[in-house]
Amino acid sequence: MSGNPAGVDNTFRRKFDKEEYLERARQRERDEKDEARRSKDRGPPVQRQPLKHRDYEVDLESRLGKTQVVTPIAPLSQQAGYYCSVCECVVKDSANYLDHINGKKHQRALGMSMRVERASLEQVQKRFESLKKRKDPATFSEQDLDERIFKQQQEEEEKKRQRREKKKEKKKEQAGLNEPEDIDPDVAAMMGFGGFGTSKK
């Protein structure tokens, strides 16, 4: 007889309970079926509108050059940066703010998909007609360009002429200030000089 007492497992091998693992597998399959049924009960996926143009102007420059005291307990809308009221988030600079409002998360919050509506032939034709009406009826010609260039040259010449006249007036004023006051020639001869040696008169 061996020295092991009866009923002691000393094989050191792991034994698997097949019934327990079989029950776990059945439970997992039931859970997966329930989940699939619940997802079908939700209904069709949400239909989102196609992308469209913004009907407002993005304000990036209203607080440019202004100082603001920021406290850590201030609400999000009063913190430093650009606040998005739709997503309730703060973006630190204008480039990131533009990326955010043009991005997928923001557009989804507005109820739009990232797809653009396909235009029909009639819509394109109407758009062309409206652009034609908005355009000036007067067409641009080379003659108009020549006239504009000629007028521009005349204006430049007039400005140059006025500048020259102003310079001449300033020189005359300077010459008038530098002229000696009426000096008696007898007194000047007695002092030993006849003038200040300027050749300008």
KEDREN-652456 format. One record per atom (N, C-alpha, C): chain; atom name; x, y, z. Coordinates in Angstrom, 3 decimals. Layout:
N
("A", "CA", (X, Y, Z))
...
% end
This chain:
201
("A", "N", (0.815, -1.169, 0.000))
("A", "CA", (0.000, 0.000, 0.000))
("A", "C", (0.868, 1.246, 0.000))
("A", "N", (0.388, 2.309, -0.672))
("A", "CA", (1.159, 3.542, -0.705))
("A", "C", (0.878, 4.365, 0.542))
("A", "N", (1.713, 5.395, 0.758))
("A", "CA", (1.575, 6.170, 1.977))
("A", "C", (0.534, 7.276, 1.874))
("A", "N", (-0.259, 7.350, 0.820))
("A", "CA", (-1.260, 8.426, 0.665))
("A", "C", (-2.568, 8.018, 1.319))
("A", "N", (-3.181, 8.925, 2.074))
("A", "CA", (-4.480, 8.611, 2.627))
("A", "C", (-5.524, 8.546, 1.517))
("A", "N", (-6.592, 7.851, 1.744))
("A", "CA", (-7.633, 7.663, 0.746))
("A", "C", (-8.381, 8.974, 0.505))
("A", "N", (-8.764, 9.257, -0.723))
("A", "CA", (-9.562, 10.419, -1.070))
("A", "C", (-8.769, 11.697, -1.321))
("A", "N", (-7.468, 11.701, -1.310))
("A", "CA", (-6.669, 12.897, -1.546))
("A", "C", (-6.204, 12.897, -2.991))
("A", "N", (-6.441, 14.057, -3.676))
("A", "CA", (-6.030, 14.177, -5.082))
("A", "C", (-4.629, 14.757, -5.109))
("A", "N", (-3.699, 13.957, -5.495))
("A", "CA", (-2.327, 14.449, -5.554))
("A", "C", (-1.747, 14.391, -6.964))
("A", "N", (-2.609, 14.483, -7.965))
("A", "CA", (-2.138, 14.414, -9.352))
("A", "C", (-1.679, 15.785, -9.855))
("A", "N", (-2.063, 16.846, -9.196))
("A", "CA", (-1.680, 18.221, -9.566))
("A", "C", (-2.100, 18.610, -10.978))
("A", "N", (-3.059, 17.963, -11.525))
("A", "CA", (-3.586, 18.340, -12.834))
("A", "C", (-4.918, 19.040, -12.637))
("A", "N", (-5.147, 20.059, -13.439))
("A", "CA", (-6.383, 20.805, -13.324))
("A", "C", (-7.501, 20.022, -13.974))
("A", "N", (-8.613, 19.941, -13.284))
("A", "CA", (-9.779, 19.230, -13.814))
("A", "C", (-10.835, 20.262, -14.171))
("A", "N", (-11.457, 20.137, -15.355))
("A", "CA", (-12.474, 21.071, -15.810))
("A", "C", (-13.841, 20.457, -15.628))
("A", "N", (-14.765, 21.322, -15.129))
("A", "CA", (-16.140, 20.875, -14.981))
("A", "C", (-16.846, 21.178, -16.295))
("A", "N", (-17.070, 20.197, -17.109))
("A", "CA", (-17.633, 20.388, -18.453))
("A", "C", (-19.044, 20.950, -18.394))
("A", "N", (-19.822, 20.568, -17.410))
("A", "CA", (-21.195, 21.051, -17.301))
("A", "C", (-21.228, 22.565, -17.035))
("A", "N", (-20.322, 23.044, -16.202))
("A", "CA", (-20.282, 24.468, -15.876))
("A", "C", (-19.938, 25.304, -17.114))
("A", "N", (-18.951, 24.887, -17.868))
("A", "CA", (-18.555, 25.640, -19.065))
("A", "C", (-19.608, 25.549, -20.162))
("A", "N", (-20.300, 24.467, -20.264))
("A", "CA", (-21.383, 24.316, -21.232))
("A", "C", (-22.523, 25.285, -20.884))
("A", "N", (-22.845, 25.408, -19.587))
("A", "CA", (-23.882, 26.346, -19.152))
("A", "C", (-23.480, 27.796, -19.434))
("A", "N", (-22.211, 28.145, -19.228))
("A", "CA", (-21.723, 29.504, -19.525))
("A", "C", (-21.864, 29.824, -21.013))
("A", "N", (-21.549, 28.875, -21.893))
("A", "CA", (-21.650, 29.083, -23.343))
("A", "C", (-23.104, 29.321, -23.743))
("A", "N", (-24.037, 28.523, -23.166))
("A", "CA", (-25.456, 28.713, -23.485))
("A", "C", (-25.932, 30.094, -23.034))
("A", "N", (-25.500, 30.529, -21.850))
("A", "CA", (-25.889, 31.844, -21.332))
("A", "C", (-25.381, 32.969, -22.234))
("A", "N", (-24.142, 32.862, -22.730))
("A", "CA", (-23.577, 33.870, -23.615))
("A", "C", (-24.370, 33.949, -24.921))
("A", "N", (-24.776, 32.812, -25.458))
("A", "CA", (-25.570, 32.801, -26.693))
("A", "C", (-26.927, 33.464, -26.476))
("A", "N", (-27.554, 33.206, -25.339))
("A", "CA", (-28.851, 33.836, -25.035))
("A", "C", (-28.687, 35.360, -24.938))
("A", "N", (-27.618, 35.819, -24.273))
("A", "CA", (-27.373, 37.260, -24.135))
("A", "C", (-27.169, 37.928, -25.495))
("A", "N", (-26.436, 37.261, -26.383))
("A", "CA", (-26.204, 37.822, -27.717))
("A", "C", (-27.504, 37.940, -28.504))
("A", "N", (-28.380, 36.941, -28.388))
("A", "CA", (-29.660, 36.994, -29.094))
("A", "C", (-30.536, 38.118, -28.549))
("A", "N", (-30.543, 38.281, -27.218))
("A", "CA", (-31.321, 39.369, -26.611))
("A", "C", (-30.817, 40.733, -27.075))
("A", "N", (-29.511, 40.891, -27.148))
("A", "CA", (-28.910, 42.151, -27.592))
("A", "C", (-29.290, 42.459, -29.043))
("A", "N", (-29.272, 41.430, -29.892))
("A", "CA", (-29.636, 41.605, -31.299))
("A", "C", (-31.107, 41.999, -31.407))
("A", "N", (-31.956, 41.393, -30.589))
("A", "CA", (-33.383, 41.726, -30.612))
("A", "C", (-33.613, 43.164, -30.157))
("A", "N", (-32.883, 43.593, -29.130))
("A", "CA", (-33.036, 44.958, -28.623))
("A", "C", (-32.594, 45.992, -29.661))
("A", "N", (-31.522, 45.713, -30.398))
("A", "CA", (-31.050, 46.664, -31.407))
("A", "C", (-32.058, 46.793, -32.544))
("A", "N", (-32.781, 45.716, -32.863))
("A", "CA", (-33.808, 45.791, -33.901))
("A", "C", (-35.015, 46.578, -33.418))
("A", "N", (-35.293, 46.542, -32.129))
("A", "CA", (-36.444, 47.243, -31.574))
("A", "C", (-36.240, 48.748, -31.552))
("A", "N", (-35.004, 49.219, -31.631))
("A", "CA", (-34.729, 50.652, -31.598))
("A", "C", (-35.311, 51.364, -32.813))
("A", "N", (-35.502, 50.701, -33.875))
("A", "CA", (-36.039, 51.319, -35.079))
("A", "C", (-34.931, 51.628, -36.069))
("A", "N", (-35.304, 52.295, -37.162))
("A", "CA", (-34.296, 52.611, -38.175))
("A", "C", (-33.322, 53.670, -37.641))
("A", "N", (-32.142, 53.728, -38.216))
("A", "CA", (-31.182, 54.744, -37.768))
("A", "C", (-31.715, 56.147, -38.048))
("A", "N", (-31.210, 57.114, -37.292))
("A", "CA", (-31.670, 58.495, -37.412))
("A", "C", (-31.280, 59.047, -38.779))
("A", "N", (-32.252, 59.641, -39.459))
("A", "CA", (-31.998, 60.249, -40.763))
("A", "C", (-31.571, 61.692, -40.532))
("A", "N", (-30.376, 62.038, -40.919))
("A", "CA", (-29.866, 63.387, -40.700))
("A", "C", (-29.972, 64.196, -41.983))
("A", "N", (-30.062, 65.518, -41.817))
("A", "CA", (-30.142, 66.412, -42.973))
("A", "C", (-28.779, 66.494, -43.639))
("A", "N", (-28.752, 66.763, -44.935))
("A", "CA", (-27.443, 66.975, -45.588))
("A", "C", (-26.841, 68.308, -45.154))
("A", "N", (-25.556, 68.464, -45.390))
("A", "CA", (-24.863, 69.707, -45.032))
("A", "C", (-25.464, 70.889, -45.783))
("A", "N", (-25.485, 72.048, -45.126))
("A", "CA", (-25.946, 73.266, -45.797))
("A", "C", (-25.096, 74.435, -45.343))
("A", "N", (-25.197, 75.548, -46.082))
("A", "CA", (-24.406, 76.745, -45.779))
("A", "C", (-24.811, 77.310, -44.431))
("A", "N", (-23.834, 77.962, -43.771))
("A", "CA", (-24.144, 78.675, -42.529))
("A", "C", (-24.959, 79.910, -42.860))
("A", "N", (-25.981, 80.188, -42.062))
("A", "CA", (-26.781, 81.379, -42.295))
("A", "C", (-26.383, 82.509, -41.361))
("A", "N", (-25.230, 82.387, -40.713))
("A", "CA", (-24.739, 83.436, -39.823))
("A", "C", (-23.250, 83.618, -40.058))
("A", "N", (-22.745, 84.764, -39.631))
("A", "CA", (-21.320, 85.078, -39.788))
("A", "C", (-20.578, 84.597, -38.548))
("A", "N", (-19.464, 83.910, -38.734))
("A", "CA", (-18.658, 83.433, -37.608))
("A", "C", (-17.892, 84.618, -37.039))
("A", "N", (-18.075, 84.866, -35.743))
("A", "CA", (-17.464, 86.024, -35.097))
("A", "C", (-16.143, 85.616, -34.463))
("A", "N", (-15.039, 85.972, -35.106))
("A", "CA", (-13.718, 85.638, -34.582))
("A", "C", (-12.989, 86.859, -34.041))
("A", "N", (-13.445, 88.060, -34.375))
("A", "CA", (-12.676, 89.261, -34.064))
("A", "C", (-13.339, 90.180, -33.041))
("A", "N", (-14.446, 89.764, -32.424))
("A", "CA", (-15.141, 90.671, -31.508))
("A", "C", (-14.329, 90.944, -30.247))
("A", "N", (-13.578, 89.955, -29.781))
("A", "CA", (-12.800, 90.142, -28.553))
("A", "C", (-11.316, 90.335, -28.831))
("A", "N", (-10.981, 90.675, -30.060))
("A", "CA", (-9.587, 90.860, -30.440))
("A", "C", (-9.013, 92.099, -29.755))
("A", "N", (-7.879, 91.949, -29.074))
("A", "CA", (-7.216, 93.065, -28.417))
("A", "C", (-7.814, 93.448, -27.076))
("A", "N", (-8.761, 92.686, -26.576))
("A", "CA", (-9.371, 92.997, -25.287))
("A", "C", (-8.829, 92.053, -24.219))
("A", "N", (-8.782, 92.544, -22.998))
("A", "CA", (-8.322, 91.713, -21.885))
("A", "C", (-9.527, 91.228, -21.090))
("A", "N", (-9.364, 90.062, -20.482))
("A", "CA", (-10.455, 89.470, -19.725))
("A", "C", (-9.871, 88.727, -18.542))
("A", "N", (-10.467, 88.925, -17.372))
("A", "CA", (-10.019, 88.214, -16.179))
("A", "C", (-10.702, 86.851, -16.174))
("A", "N", (-9.909, 85.795, -16.068))
("A", "CA", (-10.441, 84.442, -16.107))
("A", "C", (-10.218, 83.806, -14.745))
("A", "N", (-11.281, 83.288, -14.172))
("A", "CA", (-11.171, 82.589, -12.892))
("A", "C", (-11.487, 81.124, -13.098))
("A", "N", (-10.927, 80.250, -12.278))
("A", "CA", (-11.177, 78.814, -12.484))
("A", "C", (-12.616, 78.403, -12.172))
("A", "N", (-13.348, 79.230, -11.428))
("A", "CA", (-14.719, 78.848, -11.090))
("A", "C", (-15.745, 79.472, -12.031))
("A", "N", (-15.281, 80.184, -13.056))
("A", "CA", (-16.192, 80.820, -14.015))
("A", "C", (-16.890, 79.755, -14.858))
("A", "N", (-18.122, 80.038, -15.310))
("A", "CA", (-18.781, 79.078, -16.200))
("A", "C", (-18.033, 78.973, -17.526))
("A", "N", (-18.302, 77.900, -18.253))
("A", "CA", (-17.588, 77.646, -19.514))
("A", "C", (-17.710, 78.810, -20.487))
("A", "N", (-18.872, 79.431, -20.557))
("A", "CA", (-19.082, 80.496, -21.540))
("A", "C", (-18.250, 81.739, -21.257))
("A", "N", (-17.728, 81.878, -20.036))
("A", "CA", (-16.937, 83.056, -19.691))
("A", "C", (-15.457, 82.741, -19.540))
("A", "N", (-15.050, 81.548, -19.909))
("A", "CA", (-13.638, 81.204, -19.813))
("A", "C", (-12.903, 81.688, -21.049))
("A", "N", (-11.580, 81.606, -20.988))
("A", "CA", (-10.752, 82.081, -22.098))
("A", "C", (-10.914, 81.178, -23.305))
("A", "N", (-11.063, 81.761, -24.462))
("A", "CA", (-11.180, 80.996, -25.700))
("A", "C", (-12.539, 81.204, -26.340))
("A", "N", (-12.853, 80.345, -27.286))
("A", "CA", (-14.106, 80.410, -28.026))
("A", "C", (-15.052, 79.349, -27.492))
("A", "N", (-16.255, 79.750, -27.116))
("A", "CA", (-17.231, 78.842, -26.519))
("A", "C", (-18.232, 78.396, -27.568))
("A", "N", (-18.466, 77.095, -27.649))
("A", "CA", (-19.466, 76.531, -28.551))
("A", "C", (-20.681, 76.170, -27.709))
("A", "N", (-21.782, 76.878, -27.911))
("A", "CA", (-22.973, 76.640, -27.102))
("A", "C", (-23.678, 75.345, -27.492))
("A", "N", (-23.481, 74.864, -28.715))
("A", "CA", (-24.123, 73.626, -29.153))
("A", "C", (-23.488, 72.423, -28.452))
("A", "N", (-22.150, 72.378, -28.466))
("A", "CA", (-21.436, 71.237, -27.876))
("A", "C", (-21.029, 71.498, -26.430))
("A", "N", (-21.210, 72.729, -25.958))
("A", "CA", (-20.833, 73.133, -24.603))
("A", "C", (-19.374, 72.825, -24.314))
("A", "N", (-18.505, 73.373, -25.164))
("A", "CA", (-17.073, 73.196, -24.970))
("A", "C", (-16.351, 74.507, -25.280))
("A", "N", (-15.138, 74.640, -24.777))
("A", "CA", (-14.326, 75.827, -25.001))
("A", "C", (-13.114, 75.424, -25.829))
("A", "N", (-12.855, 76.182, -26.907))
("A", "CA", (-11.710, 75.927, -27.768))
("A", "C", (-10.774, 77.118, -27.627))
("A", "N", (-9.485, 76.867, -27.551))
("A", "CA", (-8.540, 77.908, -27.145))
("A", "C", (-8.193, 78.926, -28.223))
("A", "N", (-8.205, 78.576, -29.502))
("A", "CA", (-7.848, 79.567, -30.524))
("A", "C", (-8.780, 79.481, -31.727))
("A", "N", (-8.684, 80.485, -32.603))
("A", "CA", (-9.638, 80.612, -33.705))
("A", "C", (-9.508, 79.486, -34.731))
("A", "N", (-8.298, 79.037, -34.983))
("A", "CA", (-8.114, 77.957, -35.971))
("A", "C", (-8.797, 76.680, -35.486))
("A", "N", (-8.599, 76.348, -34.219))
("A", "CA", (-9.243, 75.151, -33.684))
("A", "C", (-10.752, 75.328, -33.596))
("A", "N", (-11.208, 76.557, -33.353))
("A", "CA", (-12.653, 76.806, -33.295))
("A", "C", (-13.282, 76.563, -34.669))
("A", "N", (-12.622, 77.048, -35.728))
("A", "CA", (-13.147, 76.804, -37.076))
("A", "C", (-13.147, 75.319, -37.406))
("A", "N", (-12.076, 74.610, -37.002))
("A", "CA", (-12.046, 73.163, -37.210))
("A", "C", (-13.199, 72.496, -36.478))
("A", "N", (-13.491, 72.976, -35.264))
("A", "CA", (-14.560, 72.368, -34.467))
("A", "C", (-15.923, 72.579, -35.112))
("A", "N", (-16.235, 73.830, -35.509))
("A", "CA", (-17.581, 74.079, -36.043))
("A", "C", (-17.778, 73.470, -37.432))
("A", "N", (-16.684, 73.144, -38.124))
("A", "CA", (-16.804, 72.465, -39.417))
("A", "C", (-16.672, 70.955, -39.271))
("A", "N", (-16.438, 70.483, -38.050))
("A", "CA", (-16.165, 69.068, -37.830))
("A", "C", (-17.402, 68.209, -37.663))
("A", "N", (-17.168, 66.911, -37.621))
("A", "CA", (-18.236, 65.921, -37.575))
("A", "C", (-19.043, 66.000, -36.286))
("A", "N", (-18.374, 66.164, -35.146))
("A", "CA", (-19.076, 66.170, -33.860))
("A", "C", (-20.074, 67.330, -33.786))
("A", "N", (-19.647, 68.512, -34.187))
("A", "CA", (-20.511, 69.697, -34.137))
("A", "C", (-21.674, 69.563, -35.127))
("A", "N", (-21.390, 69.082, -36.318))
("A", "CA", (-22.446, 68.934, -37.328))
("A", "C", (-23.475, 67.892, -36.899))
("A", "N", (-23.015, 66.837, -36.257))
("A", "CA", (-23.954, 65.833, -35.742))
("A", "C", (-24.850, 66.434, -34.669))
("A", "N", (-24.255, 67.277, -33.808))
("A", "CA", (-25.046, 67.911, -32.751))
("A", "C", (-26.096, 68.843, -33.343))
("A", "N", (-25.821, 69.410, -34.515))
("A", "CA", (-26.791, 70.262, -35.203))
("A", "C", (-27.824, 69.454, -35.983))
("A", "N", (-27.610, 68.147, -36.091))
("A", "CA", (-28.557, 67.292, -36.802))
("A", "C", (-28.251, 67.150, -38.277))
("A", "N", (-26.995, 67.315, -38.648))
("A", "CA", (-26.619, 67.188, -40.052))
("A", "C", (-25.601, 66.066, -40.231))
("A", "N", (-25.670, 65.421, -41.364))
("A", "CA", (-24.648, 64.437, -41.706))
("A", "C", (-23.537, 65.178, -42.423))
("A", "N", (-22.458, 64.511, -42.717))
("A", "CA", (-21.347, 65.171, -43.404))
("A", "C", (-21.467, 65.031, -44.920))
("A", "N", (-22.635, 64.642, -45.399))
("A", "CA", (-22.839, 64.501, -46.838))
("A", "C", (-23.527, 65.744, -47.384))
("A", "N", (-23.227, 66.056, -48.628))
("A", "CA", (-23.787, 67.227, -49.283))
("A", "C", (-24.929, 66.779, -50.183))
("A", "N", (-25.994, 67.586, -50.195))
("A", "CA", (-27.141, 67.247, -51.041))
("A", "C", (-26.755, 67.392, -52.509))
("A", "N", (-27.167, 66.432, -53.296))
("A", "CA", (-26.851, 66.470, -54.720))
("A", "C", (-27.788, 67.455, -55.426))
("A", "N", (-27.210, 68.352, -56.208))
("A", "CA", (-27.998, 69.381, -56.885))
("A", "C", (-28.603, 68.831, -58.167))
("A", "N", (-29.817, 69.279, -58.462))
("A", "CA", (-30.471, 68.855, -59.697))
("A", "C", (-30.121, 69.841, -60.814))
("A", "N", (-30.476, 69.498, -62.014))
("A", "CA", (-30.185, 70.334, -63.175))
("A", "C", (-30.893, 71.686, -63.060))
("A", "N", (-32.151, 71.676, -62.604))
("A", "CA", (-32.909, 72.925, -62.466))
("A", "C", (-32.255, 73.855, -61.446))
("A", "N", (-31.764, 73.313, -60.333))
("A", "CA", (-31.116, 74.137, -59.313))
("A", "C", (-29.854, 74.797, -59.861))
("A", "N", (-29.084, 74.046, -60.635))
("A", "CA", (-27.859, 74.600, -61.212))
("A", "C", (-28.197, 75.708, -62.205))
("A", "N", (-29.209, 75.497, -63.037))
("A", "CA", (-29.608, 76.512, -64.011))
("A", "C", (-30.109, 77.782, -63.320))
("A", "N", (-30.895, 77.624, -62.251))
("A", "CA", (-31.377, 78.796, -61.503))
("A", "C", (-30.212, 79.561, -60.893))
("A", "N", (-29.248, 78.832, -60.390))
("A", "CA", (-28.087, 79.479, -59.781))
("A", "C", (-27.312, 80.293, -60.820))
("A", "N", (-27.117, 79.710, -62.013))
("A", "CA", (-26.436, 80.442, -63.081))
("A", "C", (-27.209, 81.711, -63.450))
("A", "N", (-28.528, 81.619, -63.546))
("A", "CA", (-29.349, 82.785, -63.900))
("A", "C", (-29.223, 83.877, -62.846))
("A", "N", (-29.256, 83.492, -61.575))
("A", "CA", (-29.151, 84.512, -60.519))
("A", "C", (-27.777, 85.176, -60.540))
("A", "N", (-26.728, 84.412, -60.844))
("A", "CA", (-25.390, 85.001, -60.927))
("A", "C", (-25.261, 85.931, -62.123))
("A", "N", (-25.906, 85.583, -63.229))
("A", "CA", (-25.878, 86.456, -64.409))
("A", "C", (-26.589, 87.769, -64.127))
("A", "N", (-27.710, 87.712, -63.416))
("A", "CA", (-28.453, 88.929, -63.098))
("A", "C", (-27.679, 89.817, -62.140))
("A", "N", (-26.953, 89.201, -61.212))
("A", "CA", (-26.208, 89.974, -60.220))
("A", "C", (-25.001, 90.661, -60.837))
("A", "N", (-24.444, 90.077, -61.889))
("A", "CA", (-23.257, 90.633, -62.540))
("A", "C", (-23.605, 91.934, -63.253))
("A", "N", (-22.683, 92.880, -63.264))
("A", "CA", (-22.915, 94.165, -63.935))
("A", "C", (-23.094, 93.950, -65.428))
("A", "N", (-24.059, 94.654, -66.018))
("A", "CA", (-24.251, 94.484, -67.469))
("A", "C", (-23.116, 95.090, -68.285))
("A", "N", (-22.438, 96.099, -67.735))
("A", "CA", (-21.339, 96.719, -68.478))
("A", "C", (-20.155, 95.759, -68.509))
("A", "N", (-19.668, 95.526, -69.692))
("A", "CA", (-18.527, 94.630, -69.822))
("A", "C", (-17.246, 95.436, -69.816))
("A", "N", (-16.196, 94.805, -69.457))
("A", "CA", (-14.895, 95.456, -69.360))
("A", "C", (-14.202, 95.377, -70.718))
("A", "N", (-13.640, 96.514, -71.154))
("A", "CA", (-12.958, 96.516, -72.448))
("A", "C", (-11.565, 97.116, -72.288))
("A", "N", (-10.742, 96.945, -73.330))
("A", "CA", (-9.386, 97.487, -73.312))
("A", "C", (-9.407, 99.012, -73.348))
("A", "N", (-10.422, 99.570, -73.978))
("A", "CA", (-10.536, 101.020, -74.058))
("A", "C", (-10.718, 101.603, -72.649))
("A", "N", (-11.563, 100.966, -71.833))
("A", "CA", (-11.754, 101.420, -70.450))
("A", "C", (-10.434, 101.357, -69.688))
("A", "N", (-9.687, 100.293, -69.907))
("A", "CA", (-8.415, 100.128, -69.222))
("A", "C", (-7.440, 101.236, -69.632))
("A", "N", (-7.367, 101.553, -70.923))
("A", "CA", (-6.479, 102.619, -71.403))
("A", "C", (-6.862, 103.964, -70.793))
("A", "N", (-8.158, 104.233, -70.711))
("A", "CA", (-8.609, 105.501, -70.127))
("A", "C", (-8.234, 105.585, -68.652))
("A", "N", (-8.417, 104.509, -67.929))
("A", "CA", (-8.081, 104.505, -66.506))
("A", "C", (-6.581, 104.705, -66.288))
("A", "N", (-5.758, 104.067, -67.134))
("A", "CA", (-4.301, 104.222, -67.012))
("A", "C", (-3.901, 105.661, -67.305))
("A", "N", (-4.508, 106.263, -68.342))
("A", "CA", (-4.196, 107.646, -68.704))
("A", "C", (-4.572, 108.605, -67.574))
("A", "N", (-5.740, 108.423, -66.978))
("A", "CA", (-6.164, 109.268, -65.861))
("A", "C", (-5.211, 109.122, -64.672))
("A", "N", (-4.795, 107.897, -64.413))
("A", "CA", (-3.877, 107.640, -63.296))
("A", "C", (-2.546, 108.357, -63.525))
("A", "N", (-2.032, 108.306, -64.748))
("A", "CA", (-0.768, 108.981, -65.065))
("A", "C", (-0.907, 110.496, -64.903))
("A", "N", (-2.019, 111.061, -65.327))
("A", "CA", (-2.238, 112.499, -65.187))
("A", "C", (-2.263, 112.898, -63.708))
("A", "N", (-2.939, 112.092, -62.892))
("A", "CA", (-3.002, 112.398, -61.459))
("A", "C", (-1.611, 112.358, -60.831))
("A", "N", (-0.806, 111.377, -61.220))
("A", "CA", (0.550, 111.265, -60.676))
("A", "C", (1.405, 112.471, -61.086))
("A", "N", (1.298, 112.898, -62.343))
("A", "CA", (2.049, 114.063, -62.805))
("A", "C", (1.632, 115.322, -62.046))
("A", "N", (0.332, 115.459, -61.804))
("A", "CA", (-0.168, 116.622, -61.051))
("A", "C", (0.387, 116.626, -59.625))
("A", "N", (0.436, 115.471, -59.009))
("A", "CA", (0.985, 115.376, -57.651))
("A", "C", (2.468, 115.749, -57.637))
("A", "N", (3.225, 115.267, -58.626))
("A", "CA", (4.653, 115.604, -58.713))
("A", "C", (4.842, 117.111, -58.875))
("A", "N", (4.029, 117.736, -59.723))
("A", "CA", (4.135, 119.178, -59.954))
("A", "C", (3.852, 119.955, -58.672))
("A", "N", (2.843, 119.504, -57.927))
("A", "CA", (2.519, 120.177, -56.664))
("A", "C", (3.648, 120.025, -55.650))
("A", "N", (4.271, 118.860, -55.619))
("A", "CA", (5.402, 118.650, -54.704))
("A", "C", (6.557, 119.586, -55.045))
("A", "N", (6.860, 119.726, -56.350))
("A", "CA", (7.945, 120.619, -56.774))
("A", "C", (7.664, 122.069, -56.353))
("A", "N", (6.418, 122.507, -56.536))
("A", "CA", (6.059, 123.873, -56.149))
("A", "C", (6.223, 124.086, -54.649))
("A", "N", (5.834, 123.106, -53.858))
("A", "CA", (5.984, 123.230, -52.404))
("A", "C", (7.455, 123.337, -52.015))
("A", "N", (8.302, 122.538, -52.682))
("A", "CA", (9.739, 122.599, -52.400))
("A", "C", (10.295, 123.984, -52.735))
("A", "N", (9.895, 124.547, -53.878))
("A", "CA", (10.375, 125.872, -54.277))
("A", "C", (9.952, 126.926, -53.257))
("A", "N", (8.704, 126.830, -52.791))
("A", "CA", (8.218, 127.795, -51.791))
("A", "C", (9.022, 127.694, -50.497))
("A", "N", (9.321, 126.479, -50.073))
("A", "CA", (10.109, 126.294, -48.848))
("A", "C", (11.506, 126.882, -49.001))
("A", "N", (12.119, 126.685, -50.188))
("A", "CA", (13.462, 127.234, -50.425))
("A", "C", (13.436, 128.759, -50.379))
("A", "N", (12.388, 129.363, -50.947))
("A", "CA", (12.277, 130.829, -50.923))
("A", "C", (12.136, 131.327, -49.486))
("A", "N", (11.341, 130.621, -48.697))
("A", "CA", (11.164, 131.011, -47.296))
("A", "C", (12.481, 130.899, -46.540))
("A", "N", (13.223, 129.816, -46.788))
("A", "CA", (14.520, 129.627, -46.128))
("A", "C", (15.493, 130.734, -46.544))
("A", "N", (15.495, 131.092, -47.819))
("A", "CA", (16.392, 132.149, -48.300))
("A", "C", (16.009, 133.483, -47.678))
("A", "N", (14.726, 133.731, -47.495))
("A", "CA", (14.269, 134.976, -46.885))
("A", "C", (14.680, 135.066, -45.426))
("A", "N", (14.731, 133.968, -44.714))
("A", "CA", (15.134, 133.980, -43.310))
("A", "C", (16.636, 134.177, -43.154))
("A", "N", (17.423, 133.691, -44.097))
("A", "CA", (18.881, 133.762, -43.998))
("A", "C", (19.453, 135.098, -44.458))
("A", "N", (18.668, 135.948, -45.139))
("A", "CA", (19.183, 137.234, -45.618))
("A", "C", (19.466, 138.145, -44.431))
("A", "N", (20.597, 138.845, -44.461))
("A", "CA", (20.871, 139.784, -43.364))
("A", "C", (19.921, 140.957, -43.440))
("A", "N", (19.600, 141.454, -42.264))
("A", "CA", (18.701, 142.609, -42.233))
("A", "C", (19.461, 143.820, -42.803))
("A", "N", (18.740, 144.836, -43.052))
("A", "CA", (19.349, 146.027, -43.687))
("A", "C", (20.546, 146.530, -42.866))
("A", "N", (21.727, 146.329, -43.426))
("A", "CA", (22.958, 146.775, -42.768))
("A", "C", (23.471, 148.012, -43.519))
("A", "N", (23.811, 148.959, -42.764))
("A", "CA", (24.351, 150.192, -43.355))
("A", "C", (25.726, 149.881, -43.931))
("A", "N", (25.992, 150.197, -45.230))
("A", "CA", (27.291, 149.853, -45.815))
("A", "C", (28.468, 150.555, -45.138))
("A", "N", (28.260, 151.717, -44.585))
("A", "CA", (29.368, 152.421, -43.904))
("A", "C", (29.776, 151.673, -42.639))
("A", "N", (28.754, 151.168, -41.923))
("A", "CA", (29.042, 150.448, -40.672))
("A", "C", (29.733, 149.137, -40.997))
("A", "N", (29.273, 148.458, -42.063))
("A", "CA", (29.889, 147.193, -42.437))
("A", "C", (31.335, 147.400, -42.859))
("A", "N", (31.636, 148.478, -43.583))
("A", "CA", (33.010, 148.755, -44.013))
("A", "C", (33.882, 149.080, -42.820))
("A", "N", (33.319, 149.793, -41.829))
("A", "CA", (34.075, 150.151, -40.649))
("A", "C", (34.427, 148.905, -39.823))
("A", "N", (33.530, 147.915, -39.815))
("A", "CA", (33.777, 146.694, -39.055))
("A", "C", (34.719, 145.749, -39.812))
("A", "N", (34.836, 145.903, -41.076))
("A", "CA", (35.795, 145.127, -41.816))
("A", "C", (35.195, 144.061, -42.714))
("A", "N", (33.948, 144.101, -42.914))
("A", "CA", (33.384, 143.135, -43.873))
("A", "C", (32.321, 143.805, -44.700))
("A", "N", (32.144, 143.282, -45.873))
("A", "CA", (31.185, 143.854, -46.799))
("A", "C", (29.885, 143.059, -46.833))
("A", "N", (29.949, 141.853, -46.400))
("A", "CA", (28.767, 140.986, -46.401))
("A", "C", (29.104, 139.645, -45.756))
("A", "N", (28.199, 138.744, -45.833))
("A", "CA", (28.429, 137.425, -45.209))
("A", "C", (28.946, 136.394, -46.203))
("A", "N", (29.248, 136.776, -47.381))
("A", "CA", (29.831, 135.879, -48.367))
("A", "C", (28.865, 134.952, -49.036))
("A", "N", (27.604, 135.286, -49.100))
("A", "CA", (26.653, 134.412, -49.795))
("A", "C", (26.540, 134.866, -51.224))
("A", "N", (26.440, 133.927, -52.112))
("A", "CA", (26.309, 134.276, -53.521))
("A", "C", (24.828, 134.373, -53.898))
("A", "N", (23.940, 133.915, -53.015))
("A", "CA", (22.502, 133.930, -53.344))
("A", "C", (21.948, 135.323, -53.138))
("A", "N", (21.062, 135.721, -54.032))
("A", "CA", (20.431, 137.033, -53.902))
("A", "C", (18.975, 136.921, -54.170))
% end
